[in-house]
Amino acid sequence: MGTPDFAVNILQVLIDSEYSVVGVVTQPDRLVGRKKVLTPPPVKKLALENNISVFQPERIKNNYKQVIDWHPDIIITCAYGQIIPKELLELPEYKAINVHASLLPKYRGGAPIHRAIIDGEKETGISIMYMDEKMDEGNIISQEKIEIKKDYNVGTLHDKLSLIGAKLLMETLPSIFSNTNKSIKQDNAKATYAYNIKPEDEKIIWDKNSEQIYNQIRGLNPWPGAYTLLDNKRVKVYKSIEVSNNKSGQPGEIISIVKDGIIVKAGNNTSIKLLEVKLAGKRLQTIKEILNGNHPFEIGKIFK
């Protein structure tokens, strides 16, 4: 049971393994892009390419008979995107497990990769856990850590964690089927939550210091993208770097323009250099490219 790209590697290792995937549950096809093209989830594409039955209920809590009819020995979920009813969690002999992209109990919820980077965490990882009725609160079966390097963005970390998740799953399944794993309860007192990214999370608050802004930008790159306003027009920011610049200015003010970037004052007397942006109605470009033509950047202008 999974939906986005993150879950594709999980399904692929199961397809390539000695186990038999009797069915895939994923979200319904959705309209995507400006042209509103009806698009299947990535997991569905992989399933159909391998002649695996696909079930796409709008609300699985109200429509899950198909899963019962498959008589699964185990349910494996990864970024499925819906709450699974108790009847299904208790259906299989080996229960239901989840591949989650954080070191539980930290970052329970739907956006653990984004939130870990935005919060400036130095490490994260994969947790494989038994599922219960509450969100990401089941017993932990196995975990693997990964360092969050300073230059990682959401795309980088997403891809690395997806591969780690697939590998850890295959290492963990034998202990589940032999009933030899020693799962442990989570310490709820240490729980934190990674709620889905909202539009207000995407707006850069220039009163924050340069490190916080840098982490926000990379924590939203490549999707959905951080943004700011210049001349009341949206500028999406995808790449930046913290810099030392002692010029005076107020938070959000362009204090210097150099050949490869624009330097903006942040909070606490810090500064940040913007390197890649997307102006309204334009494609994603480096600042260096933009500066070679007509552009809206001027020293003294203020991002809001």
ZAMARGU-4260 file (C-alpha; in steps of 0.2 Angstrom, whole numbers, plus 5000, padded with zeros to 4 digits):
<rodrens>
0) 5000/5000/5000 | 5009/5016/4994 | 5007/5030/4982 | 5021/5042/4978 | 5039/5040/4971
5) 5046/5036/4988 | 5036/5020/4989 | 5041/5014/4971 | 5058/5006/4978 | 5048/4997/4991
10) 5037/4989/4979 | 5051/4985/4967 | 5061/4975/4979 | 5046/4965/4984 | 5043/4962/4965
15) 5061/4956/4963 | 5061/4945/4979 | 5055/4928/4983 | 5039/4935/4990 | 5023/4936/4980
20) 5014/4953/4979 | 4995/4949/4977 | 4989/4966/4975 | 4993/4985/4977 | 4983/4998/4985
25) 4986/5016/4980 | 4977/5033/4979 | 4965/5036/4965 | 4972/5044/4949 | 4972/5063/4951
30) 4972/5078/4939 | 4989/5085/4938 | 4997/5101/4931 | 4989/5116/4922 | 4981/5105/4909
35) 4973/5094/4922 | 4979/5078/4915 | 4972/5063/4924 | 4988/5054/4931 | 4991/5038/4940
40) 5001/5037/4955 | 5019/5031/4952 | 5016/5015/4962 | 5001/5011/4951 | 5012/5012/4935
45) 5025/5000/4942 | 5011/4988/4948 | 5003/4988/4930 | 5020/4985/4922 | 5022/4969/4932
50) 5004/4963/4930 | 4999/4966/4948 | 4981/4970/4953 | 4978/4987/4958 | 4965/4994/4970
55) 4961/5013/4971 | 4948/5017/4984 | 4944/5035/4987 | 4942/5031/5006 | 4949/5014/5011
60) 4940/5015/5028 | 4924/5013/5019 | 4929/5002/5005 | 4942/4988/5008 | 4933/4971/5004
65) 4945/4969/4989 | 4960/4968/5001 | 4951/4955/5012 | 4948/4945/4996 | 4966/4945/4992
70) 4970/4935/5009 | 4986/4944/5012 | 4999/4936/5024 | 5006/4953/5027 | 5001/4971/5023
75) 5016/4983/5019 | 5013/5001/5018 | 5024/5016/5013 | 5018/5033/5011 | 5000/5027/5006
80) 4992/5043/5012 | 4976/5036/5021 | 4972/5030/5038 | 4970/5011/5037 | 4955/5003/5046
85) 4958/4992/5061 | 4950/4977/5052 | 4964/4977/5039 | 4977/4980/5052 | 4972/4964/5061
90) 4968/4954/5045 | 4985/4946/5040 | 4994/4933/5049 | 5009/4944/5051 | 4999/4960/5053
95) 5003/4976/5045 | 5019/4985/5044 | 5025/5003/5039 | 5041/5009/5031 | 5042/5027/5038
100) 5055/5040/5034 | 5061/5046/5051 | 5068/5039/5067 | 5052/5037/5076 | 5046/5043/5088
105) 5052/5059/5080 | 5043/5066/5065 | 5027/5056/5065 | 5016/5061/5051 | 5016/5065/5032
110) 5031/5076/5029 | 5045/5069/5039 | 5059/5072/5026 | 5054/5091/5024 | 5052/5094/5042
115) 5069/5086/5047 | 5079/5097/5035 | 5069/5113/5039 | 5072/5110/5058 | 5091/5108/5054
120) 5092/5090/5060 | 5109/5082/5058 | 5102/5065/5056 | 5086/5055/5051 | 5083/5038/5045
125) 5070/5024/5041 | 5059/5015/5054 | 5050/4999/5051 | 5036/4997/5063 | 5020/4987/5066
130) 5005/4998/5063 | 4991/5002/5075 | 4976/5013/5074 | 4986/5029/5079 | 4997/5038/5067
135) 5015/5031/5067 | 5014/5025/5085 | 5016/5006/5083 | 5030/4996/5090 | 5047/4999/5081
140) 5054/4983/5073 | 5070/4990/5065 | 5079/5007/5061 | 5093/5013/5051 | 5101/5031/5052
145) 5108/5042/5039 | 5117/5059/5041 | 5109/5074/5034 | 5123/5083/5026 | 5123/5102/5024
150) 5120/5102/5006 | 5106/5089/5006 | 5089/5095/5000 | 5072/5086/5001 | 5075/5078/4984
155) 5092/5072/4989 | 5087/5065/5005 | 5071/5058/4998 | 5080/5047/4986 | 5093/5041/4998
160) 5080/5036/5011 | 5069/5027/4998 | 5084/5016/4994 | 5088/5013/5013 | 5069/5009/5016
165) 5069/4996/5003 | 5085/4988/5009 | 5080/4988/5027 | 5063/4981/5023 | 5071/4966/5015
170) 5083/4963/5030 | 5068/4965/5042 | 5055/4953/5034 | 5063/4937/5038 | 5062/4941/5057
175) 5044/4946/5055 | 5039/4929/5046 | 5049/4919/5059 | 5042/4929/5073 | 5059/4932/5080
180) 5060/4951/5079 | 5061/4960/5096 | 5050/4975/5092 | 5050/4989/5105 | 5037/5001/5111
185) 5039/5020/5106 | 5042/5032/5120 | 5027/5044/5117 | 5035/5057/5128 | 5049/5060/5114
190) 5037/5060/5100 | 5037/5075/5088 | 5026/5078/5073 | 5029/5081/5054 | 5013/5088/5048
195) 5010/5090/5030 | 5018/5106/5022 | 5005/5120/5021 | 5006/5136/5010 | 5011/5147/5025
200) 5026/5135/5028 | 5032/5140/5011 | 5034/5159/5013 | 5051/5165/5019 | 5051/5175/5035
205) 5066/5187/5033 | 5067/5190/5051 | 5073/5173/5054 | 5092/5171/5053 | 5101/5165/5038
210) 5103/5147/5044 | 5085/5145/5047 | 5081/5152/5030 | 5094/5141/5021 | 5086/5126/5029
215) 5069/5131/5024 | 5074/5134/5006 | 5083/5117/5005 | 5069/5109/5015 | 5057/5113/5002
220) 5068/5110/4986 | 5062/5104/4974 | 5044/5103/4980 | 5034/5113/4984 | 5047/5127/4984
225) 5050/5141/4996 | 5044/5158/4990 | 5045/5177/4994 | 5038/5193/4986 | 5047/5206/4977
230) 5036/5221/4969 | 5021/5211/4975 | 5026/5196/4963 | 5030/5179/4969 | 5048/5173/4968
235) 5051/5155/4972 | 5068/5151/4979 | 5077/5134/4976 | 5095/5137/4981 | 5105/5148/4992
240) 5120/5149/5003 | 5124/5157/5020 | 5137/5171/5018 | 5146/5184/5029 | 5141/5201/5024
245) 5142/5216/5037 | 5133/5228/5026 | 5118/5236/5035 | 5100/5234/5030 | 5084/5227/5036
250) 5078/5209/5035 | 5073/5205/5017 | 5083/5219/5009 | 5095/5216/4994 | 5111/5223/5000
255) 5123/5217/4987 | 5122/5210/4969 | 5137/5199/4963 | 5139/5189/4947 | 5132/5173/4953
260) 5119/5179/4966 | 5110/5192/4976 | 5114/5195/4994 | 5099/5198/5006 | 5099/5203/5024
265) 5091/5191/5036 | 5088/5192/5054 | 5100/5193/5068 | 5112/5203/5057 | 5115/5188/5046
270) 5115/5187/5027 | 5110/5174/5013 | 5115/5173/4995 | 5101/5167/4983 | 5108/5157/4969
275) 5093/5149/4960 | 5075/5156/4958 | 5060/5155/4948 | 5052/5172/4944 | 5033/5173/4941
280) 5029/5166/4924 | 5047/5160/4921 | 5057/5144/4922 | 5069/5140/4936 | 5085/5149/4933
285) 5101/5153/4941 | 5103/5171/4947 | 5118/5172/4935 | 5107/5168/4920 | 5094/5181/4926
290) 5107/5195/4929 | 5112/5193/4911 | 5095/5200/4905 | 5081/5211/4912 | 5078/5208/4930
295) 5069/5215/4945 | 5084/5215/4957 | 5091/5231/4964 | 5101/5235/4979 | 5089/5243/4992
300) 5073/5233/4986 | 5065/5223/4999 | 5058/5205/4999 | 5043/5203/5009
</rodrens>
